[in-house]
Amino acid sequence: MEMTAFQIHPEDNVATALTPLHPGDVMLRGDAKTPSVRAVEEIPLGHKIALRGITQGEKIIKYGVPIGCATGDIPAGSWVHLHVMKSLYDERSSHLDVNTGAPKDTRYE
């Protein structure tokens, strides 16, 4: 099965996985500047893949606008999610569990 991702805007530095991604070549659709990117790890369906290396503090660009900021260096082809970025719009994003999205800063008893 061909792995694909969608780049929304030509200036984006991430694309959205249209299929579950595994290490290997991922075909890019949409406004991609290149035909493919090489995934270096598992990336869930609907999540972001880095189209190039992104350095700590650099903006994550999707839709042609900054949506977040890298909290560490992100290699090209890596999974871009809450474990390596924080939202510019949701202050609590750095307190959410990377797999479930549940708040980690709230105790439930």
Phi, psi and omega per residue, in radians:
M1 nan 2.300 3.135
E2 -1.252 2.326 3.069
M3 -1.574 2.355 -3.115
T4 -2.379 2.693 3.042
A5 -2.461 2.761 -3.064
F6 -2.053 2.121 3.047
Q7 -1.682 2.059 -3.014
I8 -1.309 -0.712 -3.056
H9 -2.318 2.535 -3.092
P10 -1.054 -0.401 -3.133
E11 -1.585 -0.050 3.139
D12 -1.089 2.525 3.025
N13 -1.865 0.157 3.021
V14 -2.383 2.748 3.026
A15 -2.287 2.779 -3.105
T16 -1.735 2.260 -3.131
A17 -1.174 2.125 3.072
L18 -1.560 -0.249 3.058
T19 -2.397 2.816 2.986
P20 -1.045 2.399 -3.098
L21 -1.884 2.454 3.092
H22 -2.190 2.838 3.114
P23 -0.915 2.256 -3.119
G24 2.491 -3.048 -3.083
D25 -1.294 2.340 3.126
V26 -2.085 2.137 3.108
M27 -1.336 2.370 -3.128
L28 -1.763 2.383 3.090
R29 -2.019 3.003 3.103
G30 1.486 -2.436 -3.100
D31 -1.654 0.859 -3.118
A32 -1.338 2.453 3.081
K33 -1.446 -0.391 3.110
T34 -2.227 2.741 -3.078
P35 -1.319 -0.331 -3.080
S36 -2.756 2.919 3.027
V37 -2.432 2.669 -3.139
R38 -1.748 2.013 3.060
A39 -1.238 2.418 3.141
V40 -1.904 -0.037 3.129
E41 -2.755 3.038 3.075
E42 -1.198 2.355 3.107
I43 -2.359 2.134 -3.101
P44 -1.154 2.676 3.030
L45 -0.899 2.325 3.086
G46 1.500 -0.100 3.140
H47 -1.676 3.012 -3.021
K48 -1.672 2.526 3.012
I49 -2.050 2.386 3.101
A50 -1.274 2.212 -3.141
L51 -1.434 -0.307 3.095
R52 -2.706 2.999 3.061
G53 -1.104 2.399 3.129
I54 -2.162 2.204 -3.078
T55 -1.558 2.719 3.112
Q56 -0.924 2.319 -3.132
G57 1.562 -0.261 3.137
E58 -1.302 2.606 3.126
K59 -1.271 2.481 2.977
I60 -1.571 2.115 -3.061
I61 -1.878 2.135 3.056
K62 -2.475 2.524 -3.048
Y63 1.136 0.257 -3.098
G64 1.398 0.118 -3.141
V65 -2.290 2.694 3.088
P66 -1.196 2.243 3.096
I67 -1.957 -0.248 -3.097
G68 -2.938 -3.050 -3.104
C69 -2.372 2.360 3.141
A70 -1.209 2.269 3.114
T71 -1.595 -0.077 3.077
G72 -2.830 3.017 3.087
D73 -1.162 2.389 -3.125
I74 -2.101 1.945 3.110
P75 -1.187 2.646 3.045
A76 -0.954 2.422 3.105
G77 1.478 0.067 -3.113
S78 -1.587 2.812 3.058
W79 -1.256 2.213 3.112
V80 -1.927 1.910 -3.104
H81 -2.684 -2.908 -3.018
L82 -1.025 -0.370 -3.115
H83 -1.372 -0.228 -3.126
V84 -2.295 0.117 3.134
M85 -2.621 2.832 2.978
K86 -2.224 2.579 -3.140
S87 -1.249 2.554 3.006
L88 -1.524 -0.145 -3.051
Y89 -1.960 -0.397 -3.080
D90 -2.196 1.782 -3.090
E91 -0.983 -0.531 -3.088
R92 -1.413 -0.081 -3.040
S93 -0.996 -0.530 -3.134
S94 -1.351 -0.074 3.131
H95 -1.890 0.228 -3.117
L96 -1.759 2.507 3.081
D97 -1.134 2.302 -3.045
V98 -1.109 -0.533 -3.101
N99 -1.603 -0.690 -3.044
T100 -1.792 -0.374 -3.075
G101 1.391 0.048 3.134
A102 -1.279 2.505 3.103
P103 -1.100 2.345 3.081
K104 -1.717 -0.121 -3.097
D105 -1.731 0.168 3.137
T106 -2.164 2.287 3.097
R107 -1.620 2.317 3.081
Y108 -1.983 2.190 3.136
E109 -2.328 nan nan
